[in-house]
Amino acid sequence: MTINIMDKYIEITRKQINEYMKLVFGRKFNKKYCDAYTEKYINIRYYNYYDEDIHSTIRRKIVYYIKQEQESLAINNIDDRILIEQMRIFYYYLVYFDNVTYCKDLRKTAEKIDKLRNKMLNKKEEGFAEKLYNTMQEYIQAKQDFIEKFESTDFYIKISNYPDRLNVYRINLKNNIKFPKVYSEFALKKAFETGIINEDKLLVEYYLTSIQILKDIIKQNFRRVYVVEFATTLLKKTKKIKNLLHIISNSAIQEKICIKIRYENFAKNREKIYELMKQGYNIALILDDSFEVNYKNIESLRLFKYIILNKHLDNYEEIKNNNIKNIIII
């Protein structure tokens, strides 16, 4: 079974948050309130939900919406309103342990939390700051190790920007494998782009692209979209396509990844590809000479995330003049 990288990374982050709050609050820790704050935090930090126009940075969004969550929790849990407020105050410090706000010295941050804990919660514990620092460092390292586990010395992705489309990038899987000289470059390319090998190499491409998207998100870059390859032969292999798509099934990844399909293959598998779109997968449709220019076909192009249009296509000018805003010209 394949792994959904984003789901697993967020799972580690949830454990990190729980451990942090348990260390700070001890017996006063309340899982229900912590989970409520965490859900809000994850939605902002990793999914970039909520109105961008209100607060420009992730940190400001976190401060704003966690405060809103505190007010909501307090209304329905009046007896615990002080604890809810205290948890909100300590929750803000998570931005330093999760790459939201840069901190030169996390040990000093742990010391600040220790002092605040003593003042606000009347909890004084010898060696607490060092314990908190070490625990958070373990999670920070665990998340870094998790990312590195999917990086490869044999394969890498070449990322190329589409000239006329800002923040949309084409992914091309490359390899560093040393083949005997008797194999021609043409033969190797043909082998990698046909049959089962072509299907299986997509696993590597999707994993590496997911890691790239995760790195973007960690850096708080939510604008990049990556166009990846696809093998339409997979549409007849239920288990195999399910395993492949599981890698990118997290909505944070789905939003930033686009599956590339030629029009002639779409025409042969129309219903199956529409089903993928219903499941939240974005499709970049490559138009070819099999595309017939008529009103119905032109209107259907607006359903796709992107339409890739080659300048050398016979009906290039006719398609281009139909005011289709999602076109990428190559």
Order of alpha helices (4+ residues) and beta strands (2+ residues): alpha-alpha-alpha-alpha-alpha-alpha-beta-beta-alpha-alpha-beta-alpha-alpha-beta-alpha-alpha-beta-alpha-beta-alpha-beta
